[in-house]
Amino acid sequence: MMIKAVLCLLFLALAASAKLKWHELDASYTFETYLQHYGKKYNDPQEYQMRKSIFEDNLHHVLAHNQDATKTWKEEVNHLADWTDEEFANLRGYAKGLSYARKDKEMFETSLVKPVKDLPTSVDWRTQGVVSPVKDQGQCGSCWSFAAAETLESHWALKYPGQLWDLSEQQILDCTLNPQNCGGTGGCGGGTVEVAYTTIMKVGGLQEEWAYPYMSYFGANHTCELTAKFVANLTNFVILPSNQYTPVLTAVGTIGPVAISVDARSWKLYATGVFNGCNQTNPDLDHAVQLVGYGTENGTDYWLVRNSWTPAWGDAGDIKIYRTDQVQCGTDSTPSDGSGCDNGPATINVCGTCGILYDVVYPIIV
């Protein structure tokens, strides 16, 4: 089976200052110029022509999309614009099976849920000193470790102001136990935020990034080595009720950022604006990210999502996802396609734009 489990997107070091913004693009933009902008080179003539054809198709798509006044978001030609669909699919993924993760974990108390009218109209935790800069997961299928570490960073900083550590994604990758293959086989082969938090609690905490640096950028797994002191830990984690709008809004509006799973198949060329281009009938959750706020732009409500594909992607590394209390749901018919736990369900019901309401988690810091 193609390893799709949490093989999230590869983002190389880019000449971000050279790339054209969506409003600078026109039909005169050539593949040769694109290669110069992104430092790419294809020596094989057959591959060169294949990449050029993909690029030209994507350029045509982007130009047509951006001319459509009904769209609430813009797209751009980025470093993914000459990737094949298979390459893009191989570099995404997230766990959807929650049977293992939910066992003995705290659920969001009903008493905490507030009416929407009593919640802030907008929230952006990036401005509160509790969200670290956008990161780059590279070729490793590690989005689950980034989402876990980032959300723990935020809640530790909320509990202890001034202590916003860059925590080690590599420790999570190397040391997380994944007995039921939730989200994959562990390491760059996949995992979930829930199993990451379970292991962090068992080993006693998480080290800083500088003490246990990220070594899996190019996809290699490494051996667990706990050599430095832990600087952050959690005593448990909360899983919000699946597919419910108001608990998620309450958590983000009053408690802090949360880790979520999404269908990122159509995010490839996103540039700016409020994205509403996911397949809502048959969503396929395949990526783990951090939800850091919500708001309204030009009359359209959105969720603010922080990604791990470098700040060169999207809106400085983030994406705004269409938000509505009129929740749409769909059926993910491949929850075990490199994503679910062993013996997981054959299908799952997924709600919210890009499935954003299905699997929502945050750590408890005591």
For each residue, the residues with C-beta under 8 A, 3 or more apart:
1: 4 337 338
2: 86 89 90 338
3: 7 90 141 184 189 190 338
4: 1 7 89 90 92 93 286 337 338 339
5: 93 95 141 183 184 185 189 190 338 339
6: 92 93 94 95 141 142 143 144 183 184 189 190 191 192 288 338 339
7: 3 4 90 91 92 93 140 141 188 189 190 338
8: 91 92 93 94 137 140 141 142 143 144 287 288 308
9: 80 88 91 92 137 143 264 287 309
10: 91 138 139
11: 14 79 136 137 138 309 310 312 313
12: 79
13: 136
14: 11 19 38 39 79 310 312
15: 18 19 37 38 39
16: 19 310 311 312
17:
18: 15 36 37 38
19: 14 15 16 37 38 76 77 78 79 312
20: 24 25 29 37 76 77
21: 24 25 76 271
22: 25 62 66 74 75 76 271 272
23: 66 74
24: 20 21
25: 20 21 22 29 59 62 63 66 76 77
26: 29 63
27: 59 63
28:
29: 20 25 26 33 34 59 77
30: 33 34
31: 34 35 51 52 55 56 82
32: 35 36
33: 29 30 36 37
34: 29 30 31 37 38 40 55 77 81 82
35: 31 32 38 39 40 41 42
36: 18 32 33 39
37: 15 18 19 20 33 34
38: 14 15 18 19 34 35 79
39: 14 15 35 36
40: 34 35 79 82
41: 35
42: 35 47 48 51
43: 47 48
44: 47 48
45: 48 49
46: 49 50
47: 42 43 44 50 51
48: 42 43 44 45 51 52
49: 45 46 52 53
50: 46 47 53 54 84
51: 31 42 47 48 54 55 82
52: 31 48 49 55 56 82
53: 49 50 56 57
54: 50 51 57 58 81 82 83 84
55: 31 34 51 52 58 59 77 81 82
56: 31 52 53 59 60
57: 53 54 60 61
58: 54 55 61 62 77 81 82 269
59: 25 27 29 55 56 62 63 77 81
60: 56 57 63 64
61: 57 58 64 65 75 269
62: 22 25 58 59 65 66 75 76 77 81 269
63: 25 26 27 59 60 66 67
64: 60 61 67 68
65: 61 62 68 71 74 75
66: 22 23 25 62 63 71 74 75
67: 63 64
68: 64 65 71
69:
70:
71: 65 66 68 74 273
72: 273 274 275 276 298 300 322
73: 270 271 272 273 274 275 276 277 320
74: 22 23 65 66 71 271 272 273
75: 22 61 62 65 66 269 270 271
76: 19 20 21 22 25 62 269 270 271
77: 19 20 25 29 34 55 58 59 62 81 269
78: 19 81 268 269 271 312 313
79: 11 12 14 19 38 40 312 313
80: 9 83 88 268 269
81: 34 54 55 58 59 62 77 78 269
82: 31 34 40 51 52 54 55 58
83: 54 80 87 88 268
84: 50 54 87 88
85: 88 89
86: 2 89 90
87: 83 84 90 91
88: 9 80 83 84 85 91 92 265 268
89: 2 4 85 86 92 265
90: 2 3 4 7 86 87
91: 7 8 9 10 87 88 139 141
92: 4 6 7 8 9 88 89 143 264 265 286 287
93: 4 5 6 7 8 141 143 183 184 190 286 287 338 339
94: 6 8 143 144 183 192 261 262 285 286 287 288 339 359
95: 5 6 98 101 144 182 183 184 190 191 192 194 195 261 288 339 340 341 359
96: 261 285 332 335 339 340 344 348 350 358 359
97: 100 101 180 182 183 335 336 339 340 341 344 345
98: 95 101 102 194 239 242 341 359
99: 102 103 180 341 343 344 345
100: 97 103 179 180 182 194 195 341
101: 95 97 98 105 182 192 194 195 198 239 341
102: 98 99 105 194 239
103: 99 100
104:
105: 101 102 194 236 237 238 239
106: 236 237 238 239 364
107: 238 239 240 241
108: 112 113 238 239 240 241 247 251
109: 112 113
110: 113
111:
112: 108 109 247 250 251 254
113: 108 109 110 246 247 250
114: 118 119 246 250 253 254
115: 118 119 246
116: 119 246 249 325
117:
118: 114 115
119: 114 115 116 249 250 253 254
120: 123 253
121: 295 296
122: 293 294 295 296
123: 120 252 253 293 294 295
124: 127 128 292 293 295 304
125: 128 130 131 154 252 256 257 292 293
126: 131 292 293 304 306
127: 124
128: 124 125 131
129: 157 161 162 164
130: 125 153 154 155 157 158 164 256 257
131: 125 126 128 150 153 154 164 257 290 292 306
132: 135 150 153 154 164 166
133: 311
134: 306 307 308 309 310 311 316 317 318
135: 132 146 150 169 308 310
136: 11 13 217 308 309 310
137: 8 9 11 140 142 143 146 169 217 308 309
138: 10 11 142 214 216 217 218 219
139: 10 91 188 217 218 219
140: 7 8 137 173 187 188 216 217 218 219 220
141: 3 5 6 7 8 91 93 144 184 188 189 190 219
142: 6 8 137 138 145 146 169 173 188 216
143: 6 8 9 92 93 94 137 146 147 287 288 289 308
144: 6 8 94 95 141 147 148 183 190 191 192 193 196 288
145: 142 148 149 169 170 172 173 176 191 196
146: 135 137 142 143 149 150 169 288 290 308
147: 143 144 150 151 193 259 260 288 289 290 308
148: 144 145 151 152 172 193 196 197 200 259 288
149: 145 146 152 153 167 168 169 172 196 206
150: 131 132 135 146 147 153 154 167 257 259 290 306 308
151: 147 148 154 155 193 257 258 259 290 361 362 363
152: 148 149 155 156 167 197 200 206 232 234 363
153: 130 131 132 149 150 156 157 164 165 166 167 232
154: 125 130 131 132 150 151 157 158 164 256 257 290 292
155: 130 151 152 158 159 234 256 257 362 363 364 365
156: 152 153 159 160 163 164 165 167 232 365
157: 129 130 153 154 160 161 162 163 164 165
158: 130 154 155 161 256 365
159: 155 156 365
160: 156 157 163
161: 129 157 158
162: 129 157
163: 156 157 160 231 232
164: 129 130 131 132 153 154 156 157
165: 153 156 157 208 209 231 232
166: 132 153 208 209 210
167: 149 150 152 153 156 206 207 208 209 231 232
168: 149 171 172 206 207 208 209 211 212 213 214
169: 135 137 142 145 146 149 172 173 209 214
170: 145 173 174 209 212 213 214 215 216 222
171: 168 174 175 206 207 212 224 226
172: 145 148 149 168 169 175 176 191 196 199 200 206
173: 140 142 145 169 170 176 186 187 188 191 216 221 222
174: 170 171 187 221 222 223 224 225
175: 171 172 199 203 224 226
176: 145 172 173 186 187 191 195 196 199
177: 186 195 198 199 202
178: 181 182 183 184 185 186 191 195
179: 100
180: 97 99 100 341 342 343
181: 178 184 185 186 190 341 342
182: 95 97 100 101 178 191 192 194 195 340 341
183: 5 6 93 94 95 97 144 178 190 191 192 195 339 340 341
184: 3 5 6 93 95 141 178 181 189 190 191 338 339
185: 5 178 181 189 190
186: 173 176 177 178 181 189 190 191
187: 140 173 174 176 191 216 221 222
188: 7 139 140 141 142 173 216 219 220 221
189: 3 5 6 7 141 184 185 186 221
190: 3 5 6 7 93 95 141 144 181 183 184 185 186 338 339
191: 6 95 144 145 172 173 176 178 182 183 184 186 187 195 196
192: 6 94 95 101 144 182 183 195 196 288
193: 144 147 148 151 196 197 237 259 288 361
194: 95 98 100 101 102 105 182 197 198 237 239 361
195: 95 100 101 176 177 178 182 183 191 192 198 199
196: 144 145 148 149 172 176 191 192 193 199 200
197: 148 152 193 194 200 201 234 237 361 363
198: 101 177 194 195 201 202
199: 172 175 176 177 195 196 202 203
200: 148 152 172 196 197 203 205 206 233 234
201: 197 198 204 233 234 235 236
202: 177 198 199
203: 175 199 200 226
204: 201 230 233
205: 200 230 231 232 233
206: 149 152 167 168 171 172 200 230 231 232 233
207: 167 168 171 211 212 226 228 229 230 231
208: 165 166 167 168 211 212 228 231
209: 165 166 167 168 169 170 212 213 214
210: 166 213
211: 168 207 208 227 228 229
212: 168 170 171 207 208 209 225 226 227 228
213: 168 170 209 210
214: 138 168 169 170 209 217
215: 170 220 222
216: 138 140 142 170 173 187 188 219 220 221 222
217: 136 137 138 139 140 214
218: 138 139 140
219: 138 139 140 141 188 216
220: 140 188 215 216
221: 173 174 187 188 189 216
222: 170 173 174 187 215 216 225
223: 174
224: 171 174 175
225: 174 212 222
226: 171 175 203 207 212
227: 211 212
228: 207 208 211 212
229: 207 211
230: 204 205 206 207 233
231: 163 165 167 205 206 207 208
232: 152 153 156 163 165 167 205 206 365
233: 200 201 204 205 206 230 365
234: 152 155 197 200 201 237 363 364 365
235: 201 364 365 366
236: 105 106 201 363 364
237: 105 106 193 194 197 234 361 362 363 364
238: 105 106 107 108 251 361 362 363 364
239: 98 101 102 105 106 107 108 194 359 360 361
240: 107 108 244 247 248 251 258 360 361
241: 107 108 244 247
242: 98 351 357 358 359 360
243: 327 329 349 350 351 352 357 358
244: 240 241 247 248 327 351 357
245: 248 249 325 327 352 357
246: 113 114 115 116 249 250 325
247: 108 112 113 240 241 244 250 251 360
248: 240 244 245 251 252 258 291 352 356 357 360
249: 116 119 245 246 252 253 294
250: 112 113 114 119 246 247 253 254 255
251: 108 112 238 240 247 248 254 255 256 258 360 362
252: 123 125 248 249 255 256 257 258 291 292 293 294 303
253: 114 119 120 123 249 250 294
254: 112 114 119 250 251
255: 250 251 252 258 362
256: 125 130 154 155 158 251 252 362
257: 125 130 131 150 151 154 155 252 290 291 292 293 306 362
258: 151 240 248 251 252 255 290 291 360 361 362
259: 147 148 150 151 193 288 289 290 291 360 361 362
260: 147 288 289 290 291 305 356 359 360 361
261: 94 95 96 285 287 288 289 355 358 359
262: 94 285 286 287 288 289 305 321 354 355 356
263: 266 278 279 283 284 285 286 287 350 354 355
264: 9 92 267 286 287 289 354
265: 88 89 92 268 278 279 284 286
266: 263 277 278 279
267: 264 270 275 287 314 319
268: 78 80 83 88 265
269: 58 61 62 75 76 77 78 80 81
270: 73 75 76 267 275 313 314 315 319
271: 21 22 73 74 75 76 78 314 315
272: 22 73 74 314 315
273: 71 72 73 74 297 320
274: 72 73 297 298 300 301 302 320 321 322
275: 72 73 267 270 278 319 320 321 322 353 354
276: 72 73 321 322 353
277: 73 266
278: 263 265 266 275 283 353 354 355
279: 263 265 266 282 283 284 330
280: 283 328 329 330 353
281: 330 331
282: 279 330 331 332 333
283: 263 278 279 280 330 332 350 354 355
284: 263 265 279 332 334 337
285: 94 96 261 262 263 332 335 339 350 355 358 359
286: 4 92 93 94 262 263 264 265 339
287: 8 9 92 93 94 143 261 262 263 264 267
288: 6 8 94 95 143 144 146 147 148 192 193 259 260 261 262
289: 143 147 259 260 261 262 264 305 306 307 308
290: 131 146 147 150 151 154 257 258 259 260 305 306
291: 248 252 257 258 259 260 303 304 305 306 356 360
292: 124 125 126 131 154 252 257 304 305 306 318
293: 122 123 124 125 126 252 257 303 304
294: 122 123 249 252 253 301 302 303 304 323
295: 121 122 123 124 301 302 304
296: 121 122 299 300 301 302
297: 273 274 300 302 320
298: 72 274
299: 296
300: 72 274 296 297 322
301: 274 294 295 296 322 323 324
302: 274 294 295 296 297 320 321 322 323
303: 252 291 293 294 320 321 322 323 353 356
304: 124 126 291 292 293 294 295 318 320
305: 260 262 289 290 291 292 318 319 320 321 356
306: 126 131 134 150 257 289 290 291 292 317 318
307: 134 289 313 314 317 318 319
308: 8 134 135 136 137 143 146 147 150 289
309: 9 11 134 136 137 313 314 317
310: 11 14 16 134 135 136 313 317
311: 16 133 134 316 317
312: 11 14 16 19 78 79 317
313: 11 78 79 270 307 309 310 317
314: 267 270 271 272 307 309 317 318 319
315: 270 271 272 318 319 320
316: 134 311
317: 134 306 307 309 310 311 312 313 314
318: 134 292 304 305 306 307 314 315
319: 267 270 275 305 307 314 315
320: 73 273 274 275 297 302 303 304 305 315
321: 262 274 275 276 302 303 305 353 354 356
322: 72 274 275 276 300 301 302 303 353
323: 294 301 302 303 353
324: 301 327 328 353
325: 116 245 246
326:
327: 243 244 245 324 351 352 357
328: 280 324 351 352 353
329: 243 280 349 350 351
330: 279 280 281 282 283 349 350 351 355
331: 281 282 347 348 349 350
332: 96 282 283 284 285 335 347 348 349 350 355
333: 282 346 347
334: 284 337 339
335: 96 97 285 332 339 340 344 345 346 347 348
336: 97 339 340 344 346
337: 1 4 284 334 340
338: 1 2 3 4 5 6 7 93 184 190
339: 4 5 6 93 94 95 96 97 183 184 190 285 286 334 335 336
340: 95 96 97 182 183 335 336 337 344 345
341: 95 97 98 99 100 101 180 181 182 183 344
342: 180 181
343: 99 180
344: 96 97 99 335 336 340 341
345: 97 99 335 340 348
346: 333 335 336
347: 331 332 333 335
348: 96 331 332 335 345 358
349: 243 329 330 331 332
350: 96 243 263 283 285 329 330 331 332 355 358
351: 242 243 244 327 328 329 330 355 357 358
352: 243 245 248 327 328 355 356 357 358
353: 275 276 278 280 303 321 322 323 324 328 356
354: 262 263 264 275 278 283 321
355: 261 262 263 278 283 285 330 332 350 351 352 358
356: 248 260 262 291 303 305 321 352 353
357: 242 243 244 245 248 327 351 352 360
358: 96 242 243 261 285 348 350 351 352 355
359: 94 95 96 98 239 242 260 261 285
360: 239 240 242 247 248 251 258 259 260 291 357
361: 151 193 194 197 237 238 239 240 258 259 260
362: 151 155 237 238 251 255 256 257 258 259
363: 151 152 155 197 234 236 237 238
364: 106 155 234 235 236 237 238
365: 155 156 158 159 232 233 234 235
366: 235
